[in-house]
Amino acid sequence: MTKSKYPAWKTGDFSNPANLQPIAAANTGFTVQITAGGLATPLFIVYICFRKNQPEIAPNTVSKNNQAAMKIFFKMTMLSMLTVVVLGSAKKEDHPGIRNELADLTLEFDNVAGSKDLLLNSGDYTNSSGESLNVSQLQYFVSNIKFTGRNGKSFSVKQDDSYFLIQEHEAGTQTIKLKVPPGEYNKVTFVLGVDSLRNTMPIDKRKGVLDPSSSMDNGMYWSWNSGYIFFKMEGTSDAAPEDPTGNRRFRFHIGGFGGYSAPTINNIKSVTLDLSKQGAVKAKKGRNATIYIKADILKTFNGVTKLSIAAHPSVMFSEYSVNVANNYSKMFYHDRTVN
């Protein structure tokens, strides 16, 4: 028996999300198995069928040229069948060893408000409209992560393992650990939100942070709308109207994936960060590279549309949410890379 292994990562295009196994063992490459016993039976059947279908020919009545032609035809038939059998014997297998060829890479998210670190319930900040505000909650989904090298080739995180919920009140959620092929990467791209495929997938197939039960515990799922809240920021501001409890609150709950049965609001945003100026990633086996990304929440108020809390203290599933999403999609920037 002979085996030949062809690791897909050495020759494949990493633009296919299925090529990455960031946490679990890699499921790439294939093994060809050919056994003498496996070939004998089908080849013998081919031979018998060939002999059975031959007409009775009297001795010395077939010319040498015809005999040669018949032999060539028989050999070609056997060769074709051999090819079919060999290809049919090839099968995909898991190769956990390929995981060892990958390098560690971490994304570290740091939420800030302008030049200040974001502090929940205690920091006082001012937006572009001159309104003071205090943030009590900040959460957002990051998904579909992709890295691009200087040669233009991209490497996508396997989609099943590419959904993360960043929470300001849970420091551990701000660190995303991945595995990538060794090499240099000068761009990182991710989706801010949850793509339409996952929004409409059967609930039993949504795991981890996408499990609607856990997302509802975090307040990041609309059960009435069967969709995820991509970005949530809440807080207080003197600019907000007073509610029945005497508090002045603002709330931004932004979602909308384009609609299930009919077109609706689509606030899925793609973010690409150029890593060249502050340090490209040089991923190496045995070492961990870290990309530090900052998210300036004040950009939510200052973008293509100037957002005033006094005018829009509560924005949820409405047409105006598109303006908020366009603004906060620009809040990320690359701080530095440590290789």
Wavefront OBJ file of the C-alpha trace (Angstrom):
o trace
v 0.000 0.000 0.000
v 1.245 3.497 -0.839
v 0.182 6.823 0.650
v 0.859 10.303 -0.688
v -0.090 13.418 1.266
v -0.717 16.827 -0.246
v -1.221 19.540 2.402
v -3.622 22.020 0.845
v -2.174 25.062 2.626
v 1.075 24.777 0.698
v -0.565 25.145 -2.660
v -4.105 26.441 -2.102
v -5.666 29.877 -2.145
v -6.342 31.061 1.378
v -9.314 33.167 0.282
v -11.501 30.140 0.996
v -12.686 30.347 4.632
v -12.750 26.535 4.774
v -8.956 26.439 4.588
v -8.462 27.715 8.163
v -8.758 25.730 11.361
v -7.852 28.384 13.955
v -8.552 26.273 17.042
v -9.359 22.735 15.947
v -7.104 20.435 13.979
v -6.737 21.281 10.315
v -8.972 19.444 7.908
v -6.954 19.952 4.753
v -5.065 17.743 2.347
v -5.946 14.223 1.252
v -4.480 10.743 1.249
v -4.478 8.400 -1.731
v -4.709 4.746 -0.777
v -4.158 2.022 -3.357
v -4.141 -1.651 -2.413
v -3.475 -4.628 -4.599
v -6.529 -6.410 -3.205
v -8.717 -3.426 -4.002
v -7.663 -3.411 -7.660
v -7.709 -7.120 -8.372
v -11.472 -7.618 -8.258
v -12.578 -4.777 -10.563
v -9.785 -5.468 -13.053
v -10.685 -9.169 -13.173
v -14.339 -8.271 -13.826
v -13.309 -5.963 -16.662
v -11.207 -8.736 -18.198
v -14.048 -11.316 -18.005
v -16.555 -8.867 -19.506
v -14.157 -8.076 -22.304
v -13.513 -11.749 -23.093
v -17.194 -12.636 -22.850
v -18.216 -10.003 -25.378
v -15.674 -11.089 -27.975
v -17.170 -12.943 -30.968
v -15.919 -16.404 -31.851
v -13.210 -16.034 -34.450
v -11.844 -18.895 -36.436
v -8.127 -19.478 -36.135
v -5.912 -17.744 -38.648
v -8.771 -15.553 -39.891
v -7.701 -12.336 -38.144
v -4.951 -10.299 -39.709
v -1.948 -9.287 -37.666
v -3.008 -5.628 -37.937
v -6.442 -6.404 -36.502
v -4.888 -8.456 -33.729
v -2.616 -5.523 -32.822
v -5.550 -3.126 -32.853
v -7.550 -5.389 -30.559
v -4.648 -5.648 -28.121
v -4.250 -1.849 -28.052
v -7.987 -1.418 -27.447
v -7.889 -3.949 -24.603
v -4.901 -2.253 -22.977
v -6.528 1.186 -23.238
v -9.739 -0.162 -21.706
v -7.814 -1.677 -18.815
v -5.842 1.555 -18.313
v -9.043 3.618 -18.207
v -10.563 1.315 -15.623
v -7.381 1.449 -13.572
v -7.531 5.251 -13.556
v -11.149 5.210 -12.384
v -10.372 2.747 -9.607
v -7.336 4.707 -8.397
v -9.236 7.991 -8.316
v -12.115 6.298 -6.581
v -9.721 5.021 -3.932
v -8.609 8.559 -3.046
v -10.348 9.950 -0.020
v -10.086 12.999 2.210
v -8.748 12.489 5.708
v -8.081 14.719 8.668
v -4.455 15.641 9.183
v -4.044 17.070 12.683
v -0.333 17.463 11.989
v -0.995 20.363 9.608
v -2.128 22.412 12.588
v 1.461 22.358 13.773
v 2.444 24.328 10.665
v 0.329 27.324 11.738
v 1.477 30.337 13.728
v -0.268 32.096 16.617
v -1.826 35.484 15.931
v -3.839 37.618 18.357
v -6.205 40.536 17.794
v -6.435 42.844 20.812
v -9.310 45.343 20.868
v -9.092 48.455 23.060
v -12.140 50.720 23.277
v -11.373 54.408 23.769
v -13.135 57.781 23.680
v -10.915 60.112 21.715
v -7.552 60.221 23.477
v -8.969 58.737 26.701
v -9.481 55.146 27.694
v -13.150 54.161 27.815
v -14.348 53.680 31.389
v -17.875 52.466 31.970
v -20.093 54.471 34.313
v -17.284 56.756 35.428
v -15.791 58.488 32.402
v -17.176 61.795 31.166
v -16.688 62.462 27.466
v -17.822 65.092 24.969
v -19.048 64.376 21.446
v -18.734 66.505 18.327
v -22.013 68.251 19.141
v -20.563 69.447 22.445
v -22.775 67.070 24.437
v -21.333 65.429 27.546
v -21.960 61.721 27.911
v -21.230 58.759 30.138
v -21.154 55.244 28.674
v -22.656 52.401 30.712
v -22.527 49.618 28.096
v -20.634 48.841 24.881
v -20.831 45.603 22.895
v -20.314 44.708 19.235
v -19.864 41.638 17.038
v -16.685 41.012 15.039
v -16.803 38.215 12.451
v -15.470 36.828 9.138
v -11.835 37.757 9.815
v -9.419 37.762 6.885
v -5.700 38.562 6.566
v -4.029 39.730 3.364
v -0.334 39.593 2.489
v 1.737 41.934 0.353
v 1.422 39.484 -2.535
v -2.346 40.010 -2.503
v -3.183 36.506 -1.310
v -5.680 36.361 1.528
v -6.226 33.925 4.367
v -9.741 33.718 5.823
v -10.589 32.343 9.234
v -12.868 29.354 8.945
v -16.320 30.885 9.162
v -17.630 28.578 11.872
v -14.824 29.796 14.133
v -14.979 33.451 13.170
v -17.637 35.046 15.388
v -16.722 37.080 18.453
v -18.622 39.387 20.786
v -16.481 42.243 22.104
v -17.741 43.473 25.473
v -16.256 46.423 27.343
v -17.347 44.969 30.701
v -15.616 41.626 29.975
v -11.906 42.169 29.334
v -11.385 38.588 28.157
v -13.684 39.082 25.173
v -11.418 41.811 23.802
v -8.685 39.279 22.977
v -9.155 37.057 19.914
v -6.662 34.227 19.464
v -6.238 32.735 15.987
v -3.850 30.565 13.991
v -2.563 31.532 10.546
v 0.016 30.212 8.088
v 3.464 31.734 8.715
v 4.083 34.816 6.608
v 3.737 38.578 6.447
v 0.328 40.254 6.465
v -0.266 43.954 5.878
v -4.076 44.048 6.044
v -6.787 42.689 8.295
v -10.445 42.699 7.308
v -13.458 41.827 9.434
v -17.210 42.253 9.448
v -18.714 44.462 12.115
v -21.892 42.526 12.773
v -23.246 39.112 11.810
v -23.684 38.161 8.159
v -27.096 37.325 6.722
v -26.245 33.615 6.393
v -25.881 33.227 10.154
v -28.884 35.420 10.864
v -31.072 33.037 8.869
v -29.385 29.725 9.711
v -31.372 27.184 11.771
v -31.019 28.080 15.447
v -29.546 24.695 16.391
v -26.565 25.422 14.120
v -25.703 28.734 15.803
v -23.133 28.026 18.469
v -21.057 29.995 20.959
v -21.744 33.739 21.007
v -24.294 33.216 18.210
v -26.474 30.952 20.335
v -29.650 33.054 20.579
v -30.111 32.044 24.221
v -26.702 33.424 25.210
v -27.089 36.422 22.892
v -30.370 37.263 24.588
v -28.629 37.023 27.958
v -26.177 39.609 26.621
v -29.021 41.591 25.121
v -27.597 41.186 21.606
v -30.495 39.367 19.925
v -33.913 40.610 18.877
v -36.303 37.720 19.372
v -39.125 39.773 17.869
v -37.049 40.435 14.750
v -35.078 37.156 14.658
v -31.813 38.974 14.201
v -28.681 40.029 16.054
v -27.884 43.472 17.403
v -24.518 44.227 15.816
v -23.602 47.237 17.929
v -24.967 48.373 21.271
v -23.991 51.470 23.209
v -25.940 52.865 26.121
v -25.312 55.620 28.626
v -26.475 58.871 30.102
v -26.231 62.453 28.901
v -27.630 65.791 30.034
v -28.610 66.287 26.387
v -31.051 63.349 26.507
v -34.667 63.952 27.545
v -35.634 62.935 31.039
v -37.419 59.587 31.266
v -40.164 58.641 33.803
v -37.490 57.467 36.266
v -35.790 60.856 36.197
v -32.760 59.620 34.221
v -31.483 61.015 30.968
v -30.477 58.010 28.890
v -29.397 57.392 25.335
v -29.523 54.019 23.562
v -28.091 52.892 20.245
v -29.077 49.304 19.321
v -28.037 48.793 15.709
v -28.778 45.695 13.629
v -30.427 44.652 10.374
v -28.990 42.164 7.876
v -31.016 43.031 4.796
v -34.160 41.038 5.462
v -35.223 37.412 5.346
v -38.292 37.288 3.124
v -38.314 40.943 2.069
v -35.628 43.650 1.795
v -35.017 45.606 5.011
v -32.263 47.711 6.566
v -28.760 46.329 6.029
v -26.226 47.542 8.592
v -23.582 44.863 8.046
v -20.258 46.692 7.705
v -16.879 45.495 6.459
v -13.790 47.041 8.052
v -10.293 46.874 6.525
v -7.245 48.137 8.399
v -3.894 48.787 6.738
v -1.152 47.444 9.008
v 1.771 48.763 6.985
v 2.370 52.079 8.770
v 2.238 50.816 12.349
v 3.812 47.440 11.650
v 2.852 44.533 9.436
v 2.369 41.098 10.956
v 5.277 38.670 10.647
v 3.700 35.431 11.753
v 6.177 32.739 12.705
v 5.721 29.258 14.082
v 6.562 29.171 17.774
v 5.934 32.900 18.277
v 2.795 34.930 18.903
v 2.188 38.137 16.962
v -0.374 40.614 18.317
v -2.301 43.265 16.394
v -3.544 46.064 18.669
v -6.734 47.684 17.394
v -8.394 50.697 18.978
v -12.063 51.584 18.653
v -12.916 55.245 19.251
v -16.579 55.338 20.291
v -16.783 59.102 19.762
v -16.595 58.402 16.009
v -20.160 57.131 16.406
v -21.221 60.765 16.798
v -18.829 62.332 14.328
v -18.789 60.899 10.834
v -20.579 61.341 7.548
v -23.584 62.215 9.690
v -23.205 64.341 12.818
v -25.156 62.525 15.514
v -26.716 64.557 18.316
v -28.030 62.835 21.440
v -30.583 65.615 21.910
v -32.017 64.959 18.463
v -31.662 61.161 18.505
v -31.443 59.823 22.069
v -32.715 56.383 21.058
v -31.847 54.726 17.736
v -32.797 51.132 17.068
v -34.364 49.394 14.051
v -35.075 52.486 11.982
v -33.884 54.166 8.820
v -31.736 56.535 10.867
v -29.757 53.542 12.180
v -28.003 53.420 8.789
v -26.373 56.769 9.613
v -25.179 55.501 12.991
v -23.751 52.327 11.422
v -21.918 54.312 8.757
v -20.362 56.420 11.506
v -19.228 53.670 13.883
v -17.795 51.558 11.045
v -14.998 54.170 10.937
v -14.145 53.966 14.645
v -11.406 51.330 14.288
v -7.730 52.049 13.704
v -4.501 50.090 13.928
v -2.455 51.129 16.944
v 0.586 48.858 16.670
v 1.798 45.321 16.031
v 4.072 43.292 18.275
v 5.719 40.399 16.451
l 1 2 3 4 5 6 7 8 9 10 11 12 13 14 15 16 17 18 19 20 21 22 23 24 25 26 27 28 29 30 31 32 33 34 35 36 37 38 39 40 41 42 43 44 45 46 47 48 49 50 51 52 53 54 55 56 57 58 59 60 61 62 63 64 65 66 67 68 69 70 71 72 73 74 75 76 77 78 79 80 81 82 83 84 85 86 87 88 89 90 91 92 93 94 95 96 97 98 99 100 101 102 103 104 105 106 107 108 109 110 111 112 113 114 115 116 117 118 119 120 121 122 123 124 125 126 127 128 129 130 131 132 133 134 135 136 137 138 139 140 141 142 143 144 145 146 147 148 149 150 151 152 153 154 155 156 157 158 159 160 161 162 163 164 165 166 167 168 169 170 171 172 173 174 175 176 177 178 179 180 181 182 183 184 185 186 187 188 189 190 191 192 193 194 195 196 197 198 199 200 201 202 203 204 205 206 207 208 209 210 211 212 213 214 215 216 217 218 219 220 221 222 223 224 225 226 227 228 229 230 231 232 233 234 235 236 237 238 239 240 241 242 243 244 245 246 247 248 249 250 251 252 253 254 255 256 257 258 259 260 261 262 263 264 265 266 267 268 269 270 271 272 273 274 275 276 277 278 279 280 281 282 283 284 285 286 287 288 289 290 291 292 293 294 295 296 297 298 299 300 301 302 303 304 305 306 307 308 309 310 311 312 313 314 315 316 317 318 319 320 321 322 323 324 325 326 327 328 329 330 331 332 333 334 335 336 337 338 339
